[in-house]
Amino acid sequence: MRVPQPRPSVPLASSLDDPERAGDLTRMKRLATGLFLLAAAVFLACVLLGGDAGSWVGYVRATAEASMVGALADWFAVTALFRHPLGLPIPHTAIIPRKKDQIGESLGTFVQENFLTRSVVEAKLTTIDVPGRLGAFLASPGRAERLAGDAAAAVTALSELLRDEDLEPAVADLVDRKLHATPAAPAVARVLELVVEGDRHQEVMSVALRGLSRFLQDNRLVFRAQLGDASPSWVPDWVDDRVFDRVFAGLQSFLEEVGTDPRHELRRSYDARLRAYVHALRTDPDTAARIEDLKKELLEHPAVRAWSGSLWTNAKNAVLSAAADPDSELRSRLAGLIGDGARLLQHDPTVRELVQRHSHSIAGYLVERFSADVADLVSSTVARWDTEETSRRIELQVGRDLQWIRVNGTVVGGLAGLVIYTVAQLLG
C-alpha cells in the first residue's frame, strides 16, 4: 500500500502578521476579560452582602450573574473557532483548524462560481475603457522606452535558456533541408527574367566591356611582352610592334563599338541567348538538372556548411548586441512601435472597437479555461498552510471584532438577566 506523501507547507503572507493588529487584539481580549472579572466581582460582592442589605442586591446579583454567563458563553464560542477551549478536546471546537481544508475548497468554489464567470467578467469589462486605459498606460512618459528595455531583457534571458550547441545544428539542418528542397532552376529563371525585363543584362554587359577595356589598357605592356616572347626570333621588333598596335587598337575599337551601340549584333545575340537560356531553365529537364547539380555542389562546400552552421550564433549575437544598446535601431524601432500602438488605442475608432470587443472574448475564454485551475490553486494553497499558523493569522485579522462579541455578550447578558429577574419579581 502506497503511503501518501505529506504536502509541503506554504507560508502565509508576512503582511498578515501585523503588530498593530496584534496589539489591538490583545487590548480587546483584556477589555472583554476585564468586563467578565468585573461582573464576577459584583456577583461575589452581592453574595457576601446577602439579601438583608436590601432588595436592590437581588437585581444587581441577577444582572452580574447573567453577565458572567453571557461572557463565558461568548468566550467559549469565540475561542472554539480557533482552538479547543482550555485545551479540552470538546466536540465541535477548534473549527478552523479542523475544517481548514474544507474551508479552502469552499472558498475556491465560491470564487469560481461567483467571480470567475464569463458573465461577471464581461459585465465588468463593459464599464471599463480597455483600449483607453491600455493606451494611456503605454503613452505615459518613458513607458515605451522602459517596455522596449524590458523586451530586450526578456530576449536576453530567453537566449540564456537556449543552448547554442543544441540550436546551431538544428538551424543549420533546417536551412540545409530548405535549400535542398527548393528547386534552383525556377528561382534562377525568375531572377534572370527580372534582369532581362529591366534591361539590366545590357547594363551588366556595358560595365563588363568597359572593365575589360580598362584591363587591357592597364596591362598593354604585359600583352606586348607576351607577343614578343611568342614571336619567332628572326621577326624584327618593329614588325611585332606594328602587329600588336593594330590588333590592340582593333580590339579596343570593337569593345567601344559594342559598348556604345545598344543595337549592336553582339548585344542582340547576347539578349537572344539569355532569353533562350531562361526558357530552357523552365522547360528543359537537362538544363534544370545541371543547375541542381551546381546547387548541390555549392551547398556541400565546406565554406557554405560553415556559414549555415553559424547562422544562429551570428543572428543571436546581432540581436543581443542591439538589445543591450539603449541607442540601437532595434530599441528605437520597438519604442516607436509601442508609441504608435498607444496613439491608435487612444484615438483610432476602429482599433479601439476591435480591442474592446476582443478583450471580452479573450477574458471570457481565459475565465472559462482557467477558473477551475484558480479554484484548485486557492484550495490547494489553503490545504498546504500550517494549521496552527493559519488559525493564528485568521484570528489576528478578525479576532478584534470577535472580541466585541464577548463584550456585547457580557452587556446584553447582564441586561437580559436584569429584565428576567425584574419580570419574575413582578409576577411573584
N, C-alpha and C positions, 0 to 999 in steps of 0.2 A: 504493500500500500504506500502510495506516494504521500509524503508529509508536505503540506503546503508551506511554502517559504513565507516568513513574515515580510510584510511590505515595509520598505524603508520609510521612516517618519520624515515629514516635511515640516520645517519650522514655519511658524506664523510670522506675519509681517511685524517688524520691530515697532512700527508706528502704533500697533495695538497696545504696546506696553508703555502707557503714558503715565509718568509720575504724577502729573496733576490730577488725572482721573483717580489714581490710586489714593491720593490724599483726600479727595472728595468722598470716595467710598469709605475710607476709614472714619472720617468725621461723621458721615451719615450712620454708620454702624454704632458709633459711640452715642449719637443722639437717640437712636431707636432703643439701644440697650439702657441708656440713662433714663428714658421715659418708663421703661419696664421696672427698673430699680426704684424709681420714684413711686410708681403705683404700688410696688411691693412694700416700700417703707410706709406709705399711707395706710395700706391694709394692715400691716403689723401694728401700727400705732392705734388703729381703731380696735383691733382685737385686744390690745392691752388696756385701752380705756374702758371697754365694755359698754353695755347699754345704759348703765347708770349715769353716764356723762350727758345723756340727752338723746332725743330721738334722731337728731342730725347725724349721729355716729353711724346709724344704720344706712342712711343714704350714702354717706361718704364711703363706708366699707363696701357696699354693693358696687359703687362706681369703681373703686380701686380693684376689687376682685374681678369684675368684668374686664377692666383694662388689662390686668395680668393675663387673663385667659385669651383675650384678643391678641395681645402681644406675643404670647407663646405660640398660639395657633399660626399667626402670620410668620413668625420666625421659623417655625417648622416648615411651612410651605415654601418660603423663600430659600431656605437652606437646602431643602430636598431637591431643588432644581440642580444644584451644583455638587452636592456631596451627601453622604449619609449623616444625618443629624447625630451629634455626639459620637460619631464613628460607629453607630449601631447599624447593622445591615437590615434596616427596616424595609419591607417590601414597598415598591413604588417610590423609592427615594433615589437620589443621585441620577436624576432623569437624563440630564445632558451627557454625562459620561457613558451611561448605558445605551442611550439612543443616538449617540453621535453619528454613527454610520447611517442610520435611518434618516436622521435629520439632513445629512448631506445628500442622500438620494432624493429626499422630498424637495430640498432646495434646488437641486439640479433640474428635477422635473418641473418645478414651479417656474423657474427661469425659462426653460424650454417652451412651456405651454403658454406662458403669459407675456414673454418679452421677445423670444426668438421665433417669431412667426412672420410670414410674408406680409400679412395684412397690417400688423403693428409697424413693421419697418417701413413699408410703403406709405402708410399714413403719416409717419414721422417725416419721411423724405419729401412729401408734398408740401410741408411747411418750411422746407429748407431750400435756399437757392444754392444748390450744389455747385453748378459751374461758377457762380459768382464768388462763392467762398473759396473754391479751389483757385480761381483766377486771382483773387486778392492775395491769397497765400503765396502764389508763385510770383506775383508782381511786387511784393514788398521789397524794399531796398536791400540789395545784396543777396536776395534769396536765390536768384538764378546762378550767381557765381558760386554760392555755397553748395547748391544742389549739383552743379557741374563738378565741383571738387569732391562731393560725396560719391557721385557716379564714378569718377576717376579712382577714388579709393576702393570702391567696390570691384572695379575691373582689376585693380592691383591685387586685391585679396583673392579674387577668383583665379587669377593667373598663378598664385602661390599654391592653390589647391590642385592645379592641373600639372602633372609631371611631364616635363619635356621628353623624357625617354619613352613615354607612352604615346604622346601625341605626334612627335616628329615622324615615326614610321607610319602612323595612321594617315596623317596628312599627305605624306609622300605617296603612299599606296593609293589614296583617293585620287590625287592628281594624276598619277600614272595610269590608273584604270580609266579615268575620264578621258585622258588624251588618247589612249589606245582605242577606246570605244568610239571616239569621234572620227568619222571619215574625214581624211585630209583633203581629198580631191575636190569635193563641193566647196569647202572653205577657200581653198586656193583659187578655184574658178571664180568665186564671188569676189574675192579681193582683186583679181585681175580684171574682172568686168567693171568694177568701180574705177579702176585705174584707166581702162580704155574709154569708158563713158565720159570721164572727165578730161580726156586727152592728156592725162598725166604721163602716159608712157612716152609721148613725144617730148615732153619736157625732160623726162629722165634721159632720153636719147640725146637731146641737145646738151645737157650737162655732161654726159659721158663723152661726147665728141669734143667739147671744149677742154675737158680734162685730159683727154688723150692728146689733143694738140699741144697743150702746155707741157705735158710729159715728154713728148717728142722734142719740143724746143729746148727744154731744160737738159735733155740728155743727147743733144745733137753731136757733141764731140765723142761721146761714148759710141754712138752708132757709126760715126765716121771711122773711128778706130777699128771697130769690128769689120767694116768693109775693107779697110786696108789689110787686116790680118787674113781675110778670106781671098783677097785678090792675088793672082799669080805675081811672083816677084819681078817678072820681066815687064809688067804693066807699069808705066810711069805714074808717079803720084798725081801729076796734073790731070791724067785721064780719070783716075779714081775720084778726084775732087769734082770734075765735071759730071761724072755719072751720079755721084752722091747728091750733089746740089740739085740736079734735075729731078731725081727720084724724090728727094726730100721735099722740094718745092711742090711737086705734083701731089704728094700725099697730103701736105698741109692745105693745098688748094682744094683738094677733094673734101677734106674734113670741113673746111669753111663753107664750101658749097652746100654740103648736106646739112650743116648746122644752120644755115641761113635760109634755106629753101624749104618751107613747110610742105611743098608738094613734090619733093624730090622722089624719084623712083625708089630709092633705098628706104625712105620713110614709108611709102605705100606698101612696099614688100614686108617691112617690119610690122606694120599695122595688120596686114592680112595674116601673116604667120602667127601673130599673137592672138588674134581673134580665132583662128583655126585651132590653136592650142587650147583656148578656153572651151571651145566646143568639144574638143577631144576629151578634156577632163570630165565633162558631163556625160559623154556618150560612149567613149571608148574604154572598155574594161582594162586593156593593157596599159593605157596611159595612166588611168587611176591607180592601177596596181603598182606602177613604178613610183608614184607619189607616196603610196602607202609604205612601200619598202624603204623609201628615203626617210619617211617619218619614223618608222620603227628603228632604223639605224641611228637616227638622231636621238631618239628617246633612250636608246641603250648606251649612249655615250656617257662615260663617267662624269663628265662635267655637268651634263644635264641632270643626271641622277643626283649628284651632289646638290645642285640647285633646288630640285624638288624636295630633297630632304631638309633643306634649310629654310623652306618657306615659312613653317610655323615659327621657328625661332626669330627670323627676321621680322615677320609681321607682329609677333608678340612684343619684341623689343621696341619696335617703332611705336606701337600703341602705348606701351608703358612709359616710354620716354615722353610722348605727347601728354599722357595723363598726368605725369608728375610735374609738368611745367605749367604754372598758372597762366603764362602768357602764350601758350601754344595755340595753334589754329584749332585743334580739336576742342580744347576747353572753351575757346571763344565761340565756336560754332554751336556747341552744346548749350552754352549760356544764352546765345541768341535764339535758339530753338525754344528754350524754356520761356524766354520773354515773349516771343511771338505767340506761343500757346496761351500764356496768361492774357494777352490782349484779345485773342479770339474768344476765350472763355468769358471775358467780361463784356465784350461789345458785339460779337457776331451772333445774330439771332439763330442762324441755322446750327452753328456749333453748340450754342447754349441749349437749344431744344434737344439736340441729339444727346448731349451729355446728361441732361436731366432725365431723359427717357431711359437711357441705358443704365443710369445709376440705379433706377428702380429694378430693372431686370437683373443687374449684377448683384445688388443687395439681396433681392429675393432668392436668387439661386444660391448665394453663399449661406443665407439663413437656412434654407431647406436642406442644403448639403451638409452643413456643419453644426446645426443646432444640437443634434444628438451627441456629437463629439464634445461640444461645450458643456452640455449637461453631464456627460460622463467625466469630463475634466473636473467639474465642481464636486461631484460626488466622490470621485476617487481621491481628490486632493483633501477633502474633509476626512475621508477614511484614513489617510496617512498622517493626519495630525495626531500629536501626542494627546492622549485622553485628558490627563490632568492639566496639561498646559492649555488645552482648548477650553476646558471648564473655567480655569482661572482667568483667561483672557476675556471670555464672554462675560463672566461676572464683572470684570473690570469695566467693560463697555456699558452694561445695563444695570449693574448692581446698585448704583446710587439711586436710580429711580425705584428699584425694587425695595430698597430700604424705606422708602416713603410708604410702602405697603405696611411695613411693620409699624411705622409712626401712626398711619391712619388707623390701623387695626387697634392700636392702643387707645387712641382717642375715641374712635367710633364704638369700640367695645365698652369703654367706660360709659359713654352716653347711653348705649343700649342697656347696660346694667342698671343705670340710674332710672331710665324710663320703666324698665320691667319691675324694679323694686317699688317705684312710686305707684304704679298701677296695682301691684299686689297689696300695697298698704291701703290704697283707696278701696279696693274690693274687700279687704279684710275688715 
